[in-house]
Amino acid sequence: MQFKNHIGIDYSGAATPKTRSATIQTYQSQLSDLPHCVASPASTDNRKRNWNRIELFDWMVSQFEQPSPIIVGIDHGLSFPLAYFNRYQLDSWDDFLKDFATHWPTDHSEATVEQFRTTTTRVGTNDELRITEQWTSSAKSVFQFDVQGSVAKSTHAGLPFAYSLRNLVPKIHFWPYDGWEIPPGTSVLAEIYPSIFRNRFPRTSRTVDQQDAYSVCRWLFEMDQSEQLPTFFKPPIDSSTKQIAAKEGWILGVY
């Protein structure tokens, strides 16, 4: 198998980065087709604690620093539509990340997404879609807030953490921004849309958020085990679309 650990993360942009939330869920496979739920490090034998975004970031760093390659699928956008890049004269995805983290510092411990929605100069409209979102039947714009199934708040909360992760652990391959092909022995972070996989696996007693993280983790493991994962790293798109997606990104599993 290409990876030694497969991790699925169901994210949340609610409240502040230090606010614990049951909507943040993490599952990992560790070479098993039965992913297990990862508890917050603040949990004890007597009390289970929910994750917060700061804890999750620290845990992700620890996982990516392991010597064996891992893959993490996270369910928030890692970039914005090309129109946003053009509007604010951003030449590359790294330029975008740095610029966004400056104007939306939602990784600060007391910050919320809501406080920046009416004050920042970096905004988009909910009819702006990336190409990868147009290739799905239900993915919503990263700017479409306050609707069921929206990833806007999670995206605006998670991007500054992605920027920090980019700088803190430079060996991570951010797919597809660092290239469509994954070098051998390299760990990967990719955007995932859990709705694609959610109904493929029995839910049993898991919550909706747990099922999303579980299904992402299990899909990553099964595709890796069957040697089909490289296919999804190379979706059938033409060269001009690939150039756009080098900035906009792509949802792993959209094919």
Backbone bond lengths (Angstrom), bond angles and torsions (degrees), N, CA, C in turn:
res aa  C-N    CA-C-N  psi(-1)  N-CA   C-N-CA  omega(-1)  CA-C   N-CA-C  phi
1 M - - - 1.457 - - 1.525 110.50 -
2 Q 1.325 114.94 150.24 1.457 119.73 -176.86 1.520 112.37 -72.30
3 F 1.346 116.27 -32.47 1.460 120.96 -175.76 1.526 110.67 -122.79
4 K 1.319 115.48 148.77 1.463 121.93 -179.73 1.523 112.70 -94.56
5 N 1.296 116.21 -11.65 1.461 120.45 177.14 1.517 108.23 -150.06
6 H 1.320 116.33 140.94 1.458 122.95 -179.36 1.525 106.85 -125.08
7 I 1.330 116.80 125.23 1.462 121.35 -172.71 1.521 109.79 -126.20
8 G 1.326 116.01 131.17 1.454 122.33 174.90 1.510 109.75 -114.70
9 I 1.326 117.27 130.60 1.462 121.63 -176.71 1.526 109.48 -124.27
10 D 1.318 114.87 125.07 1.464 121.69 170.44 1.524 106.53 -98.75
11 Y 1.327 116.62 116.47 1.459 122.26 -168.91 1.526 111.32 -98.77
12 S 1.319 115.63 169.79 1.464 121.38 176.88 1.518 109.53 -148.77
13 G 1.333 115.78 139.90 1.460 120.93 176.92 1.508 112.65 -107.84
14 A 1.322 116.71 16.21 1.465 120.51 -177.49 1.522 111.92 -72.62
15 A 1.328 115.53 148.16 1.464 123.55 172.23 1.529 111.71 53.50
16 T 1.350 117.35 -138.86 1.455 121.45 -175.55 1.531 110.58 -105.46
17 P 1.335 118.33 167.04 1.471 120.12 178.81 1.523 114.34 -62.17
18 K 1.315 117.89 -20.46 1.458 119.22 -179.68 1.527 112.78 -98.29
19 T 1.347 116.52 1.94 1.455 121.43 178.45 1.523 110.20 -79.91
20 R 1.303 117.24 127.53 1.465 120.96 178.48 1.526 109.58 -78.38
21 S 1.339 115.46 140.75 1.462 119.68 -175.80 1.516 110.72 -145.63
22 A 1.324 115.90 134.25 1.468 120.86 177.13 1.520 111.59 -71.59
23 T 1.327 117.29 -10.77 1.470 120.16 179.37 1.520 112.12 -83.76
24 I 1.325 117.89 -5.24 1.466 121.23 171.54 1.521 107.58 -94.92
25 Q 1.326 116.20 116.34 1.460 120.69 -177.87 1.523 109.85 -133.13
26 T 1.326 115.32 144.38 1.463 121.51 -179.05 1.518 110.26 -134.08
27 Y 1.331 116.17 130.89 1.470 122.37 174.60 1.522 108.17 -126.80
28 Q 1.327 116.19 145.71 1.452 120.38 174.98 1.520 110.09 -137.37
29 S 1.340 115.09 155.14 1.459 119.30 -173.89 1.519 112.94 -100.55
30 Q 1.341 117.47 -40.85 1.464 122.19 -175.99 1.533 111.27 46.85
31 L 1.349 113.93 54.99 1.467 122.94 177.70 1.524 113.14 62.72
32 S 1.307 116.91 34.96 1.462 122.08 176.91 1.518 109.09 -131.17
33 D 1.341 116.45 143.07 1.462 119.25 177.60 1.520 111.88 -84.14
34 L 1.334 116.86 7.44 1.462 122.00 175.15 1.524 108.63 -120.12
35 P 1.341 117.80 84.32 1.457 121.07 -178.26 1.527 111.58 -57.36
36 H 1.319 116.00 147.67 1.454 119.52 177.90 1.522 110.36 -118.46
37 C 1.309 114.99 151.54 1.454 122.09 -179.34 1.531 109.56 -74.04
38 V 1.321 115.98 133.81 1.460 121.29 177.77 1.521 108.01 -98.46
39 A 1.314 116.38 122.03 1.458 121.11 -178.68 1.521 110.84 -83.34
40 S 1.309 116.14 153.23 1.460 120.85 173.81 1.521 109.88 -55.49
41 P 1.330 118.70 141.63 1.463 120.62 178.15 1.524 113.30 -63.66
42 A 1.324 116.70 -13.21 1.468 119.88 177.36 1.530 111.68 -81.92
43 S 1.335 116.80 -6.73 1.463 120.29 179.83 1.524 110.71 -70.29
44 T 1.308 115.36 153.21 1.459 122.30 175.32 1.523 108.84 -126.61
45 D 1.324 116.07 176.32 1.466 119.89 177.92 1.523 111.70 -62.10
46 N 1.318 116.06 -27.77 1.461 120.34 -175.88 1.523 113.95 -98.40
47 R 1.325 115.93 -14.46 1.466 117.52 -175.91 1.515 111.06 -149.30
48 K 1.323 115.96 124.75 1.461 121.10 176.33 1.521 108.82 -89.03
49 R 1.326 116.28 129.39 1.460 121.38 179.10 1.521 109.59 -109.71
50 N 1.328 115.96 144.56 1.459 120.52 174.94 1.525 110.19 -74.96
51 W 1.325 114.89 157.93 1.460 121.14 176.08 1.532 110.85 -73.39
52 N 1.326 115.92 157.63 1.456 120.95 159.35 1.524 108.04 -124.02
53 R 1.325 117.79 170.95 1.465 120.25 -172.12 1.533 112.53 -69.38
54 I 1.309 117.48 -32.15 1.462 120.30 178.33 1.519 110.46 -66.33
55 E 1.326 116.71 -46.79 1.464 120.65 177.30 1.528 111.26 -60.08
56 L 1.320 115.68 -43.21 1.463 119.75 -178.51 1.523 110.73 -62.60
57 F 1.315 117.08 -41.68 1.462 120.45 177.81 1.530 110.81 -60.17
58 D 1.322 116.93 -47.55 1.466 120.45 -179.98 1.526 111.06 -61.10
59 W 1.325 116.48 -39.63 1.461 120.33 179.32 1.526 110.75 -66.63
60 M 1.338 117.03 -41.30 1.460 120.29 178.25 1.527 111.12 -61.77
61 V 1.314 116.76 -40.94 1.467 120.03 176.93 1.527 109.96 -58.34
62 S 1.328 116.38 -45.81 1.470 119.94 -179.04 1.520 111.72 -62.77
63 Q 1.324 117.45 -35.21 1.457 120.79 178.96 1.530 111.46 -71.02
64 F 1.322 116.21 -43.17 1.458 120.00 -179.29 1.527 112.32 -70.29
65 E 1.297 117.20 -21.30 1.463 120.14 178.90 1.528 112.62 -81.65
66 Q 1.338 116.93 -6.36 1.458 119.82 176.61 1.535 109.67 -66.39
67 P 1.324 118.14 148.43 1.467 119.91 -176.09 1.529 114.42 -68.09
68 S 1.339 117.19 -29.81 1.464 120.32 -178.63 1.524 110.33 -82.83
69 P 1.340 117.92 144.65 1.459 120.55 -177.96 1.530 112.70 -69.45
70 I 1.320 115.67 139.37 1.460 122.07 177.65 1.525 108.44 -129.46
71 I 1.333 115.18 164.30 1.458 120.57 172.81 1.519 108.19 -129.34
72 V 1.333 115.56 133.61 1.456 122.62 179.08 1.522 108.70 -119.47
73 G 1.332 116.75 125.71 1.450 122.39 173.02 1.517 108.99 -106.29
74 I 1.315 117.67 121.42 1.460 122.03 -176.78 1.520 109.15 -121.82
75 D 1.321 116.32 141.48 1.463 119.44 -169.84 1.531 113.38 -98.33
76 H 1.313 115.72 50.95 1.467 118.35 166.79 1.512 108.69 -139.09
77 G 1.323 116.06 157.03 1.451 120.16 -179.04 1.516 111.61 -63.08
78 L 1.326 115.74 143.34 1.461 120.92 176.57 1.530 111.64 -107.09
79 S 1.321 116.18 2.32 1.454 119.91 177.45 1.526 109.25 -162.70
80 F 1.347 115.27 179.77 1.459 122.87 -177.31 1.532 110.62 -121.94
81 P 1.335 117.23 168.27 1.464 120.46 179.24 1.532 112.74 -60.80
82 L 1.320 115.46 156.58 1.456 121.25 -178.06 1.534 111.47 -57.93
83 A 1.324 117.26 -33.04 1.469 120.21 179.75 1.527 111.60 -58.32
84 Y 1.318 116.61 -34.39 1.470 121.47 177.99 1.529 109.70 -65.91
85 F 1.321 117.09 -44.29 1.468 120.95 177.95 1.530 110.25 -58.76
86 N 1.315 116.25 -45.45 1.461 120.16 -178.77 1.514 111.91 -67.06
87 R 1.319 116.48 -39.52 1.457 121.41 -177.44 1.527 111.55 -62.58
88 Y 1.313 116.13 -38.77 1.463 120.22 -175.67 1.529 112.47 -109.24
89 Q 1.328 115.97 15.55 1.463 123.18 173.13 1.533 111.84 53.72
90 L 1.316 114.79 54.19 1.456 122.16 178.75 1.523 108.22 -105.25
91 D 1.314 116.43 122.72 1.463 120.66 -171.11 1.519 114.32 -86.05
92 S 1.332 117.65 -26.70 1.459 120.10 -174.48 1.522 109.78 -144.37
93 W 1.334 114.70 169.39 1.464 118.97 177.92 1.525 111.33 -64.92
94 D 1.321 118.10 -37.89 1.466 120.22 177.71 1.524 110.97 -64.42
95 D 1.324 117.14 -37.75 1.469 120.38 174.46 1.524 110.24 -61.18
96 F 1.324 115.31 -43.34 1.464 120.54 179.15 1.526 111.55 -59.64
97 L 1.340 116.50 -49.04 1.471 120.30 -177.92 1.523 111.37 -58.48
98 K 1.314 116.10 -47.86 1.467 120.42 -179.01 1.524 110.88 -62.77
99 D 1.329 116.57 -44.32 1.460 121.37 -179.30 1.528 110.79 -63.89
100 F 1.333 116.20 -42.97 1.460 119.38 -179.12 1.524 110.97 -64.33
101 A 1.335 117.00 -45.51 1.460 120.53 -179.17 1.524 111.79 -61.43
102 T 1.333 116.68 -27.94 1.468 120.98 177.58 1.518 111.54 -73.59
103 H 1.335 116.65 -41.95 1.463 120.71 -175.80 1.527 113.92 -90.47
104 W 1.329 116.80 -18.92 1.463 121.70 178.18 1.541 108.46 -129.75
105 P 1.319 119.34 70.89 1.473 120.96 -178.33 1.528 112.33 -76.26
106 T 1.320 115.18 59.30 1.466 120.50 -174.96 1.522 113.04 -77.74
107 D 1.333 116.66 3.00 1.461 119.38 174.82 1.527 112.25 -88.92
108 H 1.330 118.15 -6.66 1.457 120.73 175.61 1.529 109.51 -66.10
109 S 1.296 116.85 142.22 1.474 121.19 -167.15 1.520 114.04 -58.97
110 E 1.337 118.24 -29.32 1.466 120.84 -178.23 1.525 112.85 -103.99
111 A 1.309 116.93 4.17 1.466 120.64 -174.23 1.528 111.24 -81.95
112 T 1.321 116.07 151.62 1.463 122.37 171.63 1.527 108.55 -129.81
113 V 1.311 115.92 155.52 1.460 120.22 176.06 1.521 110.57 -62.15
114 E 1.313 116.28 -39.53 1.455 121.29 -176.03 1.522 112.52 -58.88
115 Q 1.319 117.87 -37.19 1.457 119.58 -175.03 1.524 112.57 -67.55
116 F 1.340 117.07 -20.95 1.461 119.75 -179.23 1.522 113.24 -97.61
117 R 1.313 117.32 -12.25 1.469 119.42 -173.32 1.520 112.93 -62.71
118 T 1.323 118.09 -30.27 1.466 120.92 -177.67 1.522 112.79 -107.53
119 T 1.334 117.24 0.60 1.466 119.10 -175.67 1.519 114.15 -117.41
120 T 1.321 117.74 -24.33 1.461 119.36 -176.58 1.521 111.80 -78.80
121 T 1.325 115.58 156.39 1.467 120.64 178.03 1.520 111.90 -94.14
122 R 1.320 117.59 -3.48 1.460 122.00 -178.53 1.530 109.72 -104.35
123 V 1.333 116.54 99.56 1.460 121.09 -175.65 1.524 110.41 -137.93
124 G 1.343 114.69 168.45 1.455 121.80 174.51 1.512 108.91 -139.90
125 T 1.320 116.73 -179.67 1.459 121.35 178.46 1.522 109.40 -116.67
126 N 1.336 115.70 152.66 1.466 119.39 -171.65 1.521 114.48 -72.78
127 D 1.331 117.63 0.37 1.466 119.49 174.33 1.529 111.56 -98.22
128 E 1.323 116.94 2.05 1.465 120.87 178.00 1.525 109.15 -88.63
129 L 1.322 115.91 119.60 1.459 122.14 -177.87 1.517 110.54 -122.23
130 R 1.315 115.84 144.22 1.458 120.55 169.38 1.532 108.82 -76.95
131 I 1.310 116.19 160.11 1.465 119.31 -179.46 1.518 110.60 -60.79
132 T 1.320 117.85 -41.15 1.470 120.31 -179.04 1.518 111.95 -61.54
133 E 1.332 117.48 -32.32 1.467 120.25 176.46 1.522 110.98 -72.34
134 Q 1.311 116.75 -34.53 1.464 120.74 177.35 1.531 111.34 -66.50
135 W 1.323 116.72 -24.00 1.465 121.12 179.47 1.529 112.37 -79.69
136 T 1.320 118.57 -4.48 1.465 121.27 178.18 1.524 109.25 -107.82
137 S 1.324 115.61 169.10 1.465 119.79 -179.46 1.515 112.79 -90.94
138 S 1.336 117.97 -15.65 1.465 118.47 -172.08 1.519 115.49 -143.29
139 A 1.332 119.69 -4.79 1.465 119.89 -179.81 1.525 109.79 -63.43
140 K 1.321 115.63 136.23 1.464 121.40 -175.90 1.526 111.07 -101.02
141 S 1.317 115.09 163.58 1.453 120.78 178.96 1.530 110.10 -62.48
142 V 1.330 115.91 146.64 1.463 120.46 176.30 1.525 111.31 -69.30
143 F 1.320 117.55 -5.57 1.460 122.20 177.74 1.531 112.44 -106.02
144 Q 1.314 117.81 1.77 1.464 120.76 -176.37 1.529 109.99 -92.00
145 F 1.304 115.78 93.82 1.457 122.29 -179.03 1.533 111.16 -85.99
146 D 1.330 114.55 163.74 1.472 123.26 166.38 1.521 114.35 62.40
147 V 1.314 117.94 33.05 1.463 121.45 172.97 1.523 108.54 -132.34
148 Q 1.323 116.09 154.85 1.455 121.15 179.38 1.526 110.36 -60.92
149 G 1.313 116.01 133.18 1.453 120.72 178.05 1.510 114.66 81.85
150 S 1.324 117.73 7.19 1.453 120.94 -179.45 1.523 111.43 -75.69
151 V 1.328 116.16 143.34 1.469 120.69 175.20 1.528 110.87 -108.57
152 A 1.328 117.00 7.62 1.466 120.28 -175.01 1.527 111.92 -59.95
153 K 1.313 116.70 -49.31 1.466 118.91 -176.62 1.523 110.75 -66.93
154 S 1.338 117.47 -42.72 1.464 120.68 177.74 1.531 110.74 -60.72
155 T 1.326 116.10 -41.28 1.457 120.66 -179.65 1.518 111.39 -63.82
156 H 1.326 116.77 -46.79 1.460 120.55 -178.28 1.527 111.94 -69.65
157 A 1.322 116.60 -23.23 1.465 119.82 176.03 1.521 111.70 -84.23
158 G 1.329 116.92 -32.29 1.459 120.61 -172.54 1.510 115.57 -87.91
159 L 1.328 118.35 -26.01 1.462 120.40 -174.22 1.536 114.49 -60.36
160 P 1.341 119.24 -41.97 1.472 117.23 177.15 1.525 113.07 -63.08
161 F 1.329 117.52 -30.85 1.461 120.10 174.83 1.535 110.25 -69.05
162 A 1.328 116.58 -36.71 1.467 119.78 175.95 1.527 110.47 -62.92
163 Y 1.329 116.26 -38.63 1.464 120.41 177.38 1.529 110.76 -63.05
164 S 1.320 117.04 -43.47 1.463 120.63 177.78 1.523 111.21 -64.26
165 L 1.328 116.07 -40.70 1.461 120.52 178.91 1.523 110.47 -63.80
166 R 1.309 116.49 -38.83 1.460 122.40 178.46 1.531 110.61 -58.38
167 N 1.327 116.34 -41.20 1.451 120.90 -177.15 1.521 113.28 -83.08
168 L 1.319 116.32 -31.70 1.462 120.37 -174.77 1.524 112.30 -81.34
169 V 1.342 116.42 -35.37 1.462 120.87 -178.71 1.531 108.10 -126.99
170 P 1.327 117.61 77.33 1.470 120.81 -172.78 1.522 114.83 -65.77
171 K 1.335 118.59 -13.12 1.463 119.94 -179.03 1.525 112.84 -76.91
172 I 1.346 118.81 -10.30 1.465 121.35 179.87 1.526 110.13 -67.30
173 H 1.321 116.10 135.90 1.468 121.85 173.19 1.530 107.17 -91.85
174 F 1.327 116.65 106.82 1.462 121.17 175.66 1.529 107.02 -83.33
175 W 1.324 115.30 108.98 1.457 120.56 -175.14 1.514 110.45 -88.96
176 P 1.345 119.57 136.94 1.463 128.58 -1.57 1.526 113.51 -95.92
177 Y 1.344 117.00 10.53 1.469 120.80 -172.82 1.524 112.24 -60.51
178 D 1.330 116.48 -31.96 1.463 120.51 178.59 1.528 112.05 -93.75
179 G 1.305 116.65 10.06 1.457 121.25 179.80 1.513 111.34 122.38
180 W 1.351 116.20 151.41 1.462 121.92 -177.51 1.519 111.40 -78.08
181 E 1.317 117.54 -28.10 1.459 121.22 178.30 1.526 110.06 -94.07
182 I 1.329 115.43 142.28 1.459 121.28 -178.44 1.525 109.18 -100.21
183 P 1.332 118.63 118.41 1.472 119.93 177.59 1.531 110.63 -61.89
184 P 1.317 117.67 145.54 1.471 120.60 179.08 1.524 111.61 -56.19
185 G 1.327 115.13 139.61 1.459 120.79 177.13 1.510 115.11 76.48
186 T 1.335 117.70 13.88 1.464 122.13 -176.04 1.527 111.12 -104.16
187 S 1.321 116.57 137.94 1.465 121.59 175.39 1.520 110.33 -83.70
188 V 1.332 115.85 149.58 1.460 121.60 -170.89 1.528 111.23 -129.71
189 L 1.322 115.20 140.18 1.466 121.88 166.83 1.515 107.42 -117.40
190 A 1.338 116.96 127.45 1.464 121.35 -177.66 1.519 110.36 -136.50
191 E 1.311 114.88 150.00 1.463 121.48 174.06 1.522 109.53 -78.54
192 I 1.334 115.28 138.06 1.462 121.42 -178.11 1.527 109.15 -131.09
193 Y 1.324 115.42 150.54 1.466 121.93 176.03 1.530 107.50 -118.31
194 P 1.338 118.59 96.26 1.466 121.20 -170.92 1.520 115.33 -57.57
195 S 1.327 117.79 -26.36 1.469 119.82 -178.78 1.520 112.13 -58.15
196 I 1.341 116.62 -26.16 1.455 119.81 179.66 1.525 111.12 -65.19
197 F 1.336 116.57 -32.64 1.466 121.51 -171.87 1.523 114.21 -109.97
198 R 1.325 117.12 -13.97 1.474 122.05 -167.86 1.522 113.87 -52.83
199 N 1.321 117.30 -42.14 1.460 120.68 -174.03 1.533 113.78 -90.75
200 R 1.304 117.04 3.78 1.464 119.58 179.84 1.521 112.01 -78.91
201 F 1.332 116.12 -18.53 1.460 120.41 -174.63 1.525 109.81 -127.09
202 P 1.338 118.65 138.26 1.469 121.26 179.37 1.534 110.62 -56.10
203 R 1.311 114.93 138.26 1.468 119.49 -176.37 1.523 112.54 -80.17
204 T 1.323 117.74 -30.04 1.478 123.98 -175.33 1.523 110.17 49.94
205 S 1.334 117.85 -122.82 1.469 120.12 -174.12 1.523 113.36 -100.71
206 R 1.320 117.63 8.48 1.461 120.13 -177.13 1.523 111.80 -74.85
207 T 1.340 115.97 148.72 1.457 120.61 171.82 1.529 108.63 -71.07
208 V 1.325 116.61 170.71 1.461 120.60 179.05 1.524 110.29 -59.65
209 D 1.325 117.28 -43.14 1.457 120.82 -178.81 1.528 111.10 -68.42
210 Q 1.314 116.65 -38.94 1.462 119.71 176.05 1.528 110.86 -64.50
211 Q 1.324 116.48 -40.40 1.464 119.97 179.12 1.523 111.34 -62.97
212 D 1.327 116.98 -38.42 1.459 120.07 179.00 1.524 110.88 -62.58
213 A 1.325 116.85 -48.04 1.467 120.31 179.94 1.524 110.65 -66.24
214 Y 1.324 116.83 -41.70 1.466 121.52 179.29 1.526 111.42 -61.14
215 S 1.337 116.31 -47.29 1.463 119.91 -174.91 1.531 111.14 -66.94
216 V 1.337 117.24 -36.74 1.461 120.07 176.00 1.524 110.26 -62.88
217 C 1.326 115.64 -47.84 1.463 120.89 -179.55 1.525 110.88 -60.30
218 R 1.324 116.39 -46.34 1.462 119.49 -176.87 1.523 111.37 -67.90
219 W 1.328 117.34 -38.73 1.466 120.05 178.32 1.525 110.41 -63.00
220 L 1.331 116.70 -44.81 1.463 119.85 178.63 1.528 110.70 -58.76
221 F 1.337 116.05 -44.06 1.463 119.77 -179.90 1.529 110.98 -63.40
222 E 1.330 117.02 -48.25 1.456 120.48 -175.82 1.526 111.67 -65.91
223 M 1.326 117.34 -38.66 1.455 119.46 178.35 1.524 111.29 -67.93
224 D 1.323 116.59 -36.13 1.462 120.47 177.49 1.529 110.24 -69.41
225 Q 1.317 116.16 -44.83 1.464 120.95 -178.88 1.530 111.15 -61.17
226 S 1.326 117.13 -38.19 1.469 121.16 -178.82 1.532 112.61 -88.02
227 E 1.329 116.26 4.65 1.469 123.04 178.42 1.528 112.63 63.05
228 Q 1.312 116.66 28.00 1.464 121.16 178.63 1.527 112.89 -99.64
229 L 1.338 116.70 -10.89 1.461 119.66 -176.09 1.528 113.11 -59.27
230 P 1.339 119.85 -40.40 1.471 119.27 178.22 1.521 113.72 -56.42
231 T 1.318 117.00 -29.00 1.467 120.29 178.18 1.517 110.77 -61.59
232 F 1.328 116.51 -41.07 1.463 120.48 -177.25 1.525 112.14 -76.55
233 F 1.330 117.05 -19.24 1.456 119.57 173.95 1.527 111.74 -74.32
234 K 1.326 116.34 -11.40 1.469 120.77 -179.34 1.526 109.80 -128.41
235 P 1.323 118.52 69.89 1.467 120.22 -179.84 1.528 110.77 -61.88
236 P 1.325 117.37 152.48 1.471 121.31 -175.93 1.519 112.22 -78.23
237 I 1.313 116.23 75.37 1.467 121.27 178.48 1.520 109.05 -121.84
238 D 1.340 115.62 151.26 1.462 119.64 -176.73 1.524 111.12 -76.86
239 S 1.307 116.10 172.37 1.466 121.40 -173.06 1.528 112.48 -63.79
240 S 1.319 118.25 -37.23 1.470 120.25 179.58 1.522 111.07 -67.97
241 T 1.338 116.98 -38.04 1.460 120.58 176.60 1.522 110.52 -66.84
242 K 1.327 116.49 -37.78 1.468 120.14 177.72 1.521 111.71 -62.72
243 Q 1.317 116.64 -37.03 1.455 120.01 178.35 1.526 111.23 -64.44
244 I 1.324 115.98 -39.78 1.465 120.01 177.10 1.519 110.20 -67.72
245 A 1.331 116.05 -43.15 1.459 121.01 -178.01 1.521 112.52 -67.64
246 A 1.336 117.47 -19.83 1.461 120.02 174.87 1.520 110.87 -63.64
247 K 1.333 116.61 -21.96 1.466 121.75 174.72 1.531 111.05 -101.74
248 E 1.338 115.92 -48.17 1.471 120.62 -176.35 1.517 112.97 -72.33
249 G 1.330 116.90 -28.19 1.452 120.57 -174.33 1.514 112.25 86.86
250 W 1.325 115.38 -179.57 1.449 122.49 -178.94 1.520 108.83 -148.35
251 I 1.329 116.78 148.29 1.467 121.56 177.42 1.519 107.76 -89.73
252 L 1.328 116.91 119.40 1.462 120.44 179.44 1.526 109.71 -64.19
253 G 1.319 115.72 126.88 1.457 120.97 -176.62 1.517 112.64 108.81
254 V 1.321 117.50 -18.88 1.468 121.63 174.51 1.523 106.73 -82.04
255 Y 1.336 115.16 118.50 1.464 119.28 -169.32 1.517 110.73 -143.55
